[in-house]
Amino acid sequence: MDPISEIELEDCPVCRGAGYIEDEQGWCMYACCLNCGTETAHVSYKTPEERLEIIQEGVKDLQKTLDEIRKEKKA
């Protein structure tokens, strides 16, 4: 099983839909909402080893951004 599928994503900040990680033919990845289609920034990688590391870092950064958006909406 691909370790990328083990990464748990938060709900979409726009519509609260479920997300998934898209791999673009072995050169970049991004998270996308299944409901509204919102995408994160594309994260590129050069080797298979770098692939998992890069997407894990990207998901952590995305979760921080989502937390900030939620705080702003509550304020």
C-alpha positions as CSV (number, residue, x, y, z in Angstrom):
1,M,0.0,0.0,0.0
2,D,1.2,3.5,-0.8
3,P,2.2,5.3,2.4
4,I,0.7,8.5,1.0
5,S,-2.8,7.0,1.4
6,E,-2.0,6.7,5.2
7,I,-1.9,10.5,5.6
8,E,-5.0,11.9,7.3
9,L,-6.3,15.1,5.8
10,E,-8.5,17.7,7.5
11,D,-11.8,18.8,6.0
12,C,-11.8,21.5,3.3
13,P,-11.7,25.0,4.8
14,V,-14.1,26.2,2.0
15,C,-16.9,23.7,2.1
16,R,-15.9,21.1,4.7
17,G,-15.7,18.4,2.1
18,A,-13.4,15.4,2.2
19,G,-9.9,15.7,0.7
20,Y,-7.6,13.5,-1.2
21,I,-3.9,13.6,-2.3
22,E,-3.3,13.7,-6.0
23,D,0.0,12.6,-7.6
24,E,0.7,14.2,-11.0
25,Q,2.7,11.5,-12.9
26,G,5.6,11.3,-10.5
27,W,6.7,15.0,-10.4
28,C,4.4,16.8,-8.0
29,M,1.5,16.3,-5.5
30,Y,-1.3,18.4,-4.0
31,A,-4.3,18.0,-1.8
32,C,-7.7,18.5,-3.4
33,C,-11.3,18.7,-2.1
34,L,-13.7,16.0,-3.5
35,N,-16.6,18.3,-3.1
36,C,-15.7,21.8,-4.4
37,G,-12.3,21.1,-6.1
38,T,-10.2,23.5,-4.0
39,E,-6.5,22.6,-4.4
40,T,-3.4,23.3,-2.3
41,A,-0.2,24.5,-3.8
42,H,1.6,21.9,-5.9
43,V,4.6,20.3,-4.2
44,S,7.3,19.0,-6.5
45,Y,9.7,16.1,-5.8
46,K,12.5,14.5,-7.7
47,T,12.9,11.0,-6.1
48,P,10.5,8.4,-4.7
49,E,12.2,8.8,-1.3
50,E,11.7,12.6,-1.4
51,R,8.0,12.1,-2.3
52,L,6.7,10.9,1.1
53,E,8.9,13.4,3.0
54,I,7.7,16.4,0.9
55,I,4.0,15.6,1.1
56,Q,4.2,15.0,4.9
57,E,5.7,18.4,5.3
58,G,3.1,19.9,3.0
59,V,0.3,18.4,4.9
60,K,1.7,19.8,8.2
61,D,1.9,23.3,6.6
62,L,-1.6,22.9,5.2
63,Q,-3.0,22.0,8.7
64,K,-1.3,25.1,10.2
65,T,-2.9,27.3,7.5
66,L,-6.3,25.7,8.1
67,D,-6.0,26.3,11.9
68,E,-5.2,30.0,11.2
69,I,-8.2,30.3,8.8
70,R,-10.5,28.8,11.5
71,K,-9.2,31.2,14.1
72,E,-9.8,34.2,11.8
73,K,-13.3,33.0,11.1
74,K,-14.1,32.8,14.8
75,A,-12.7,36.3,15.6
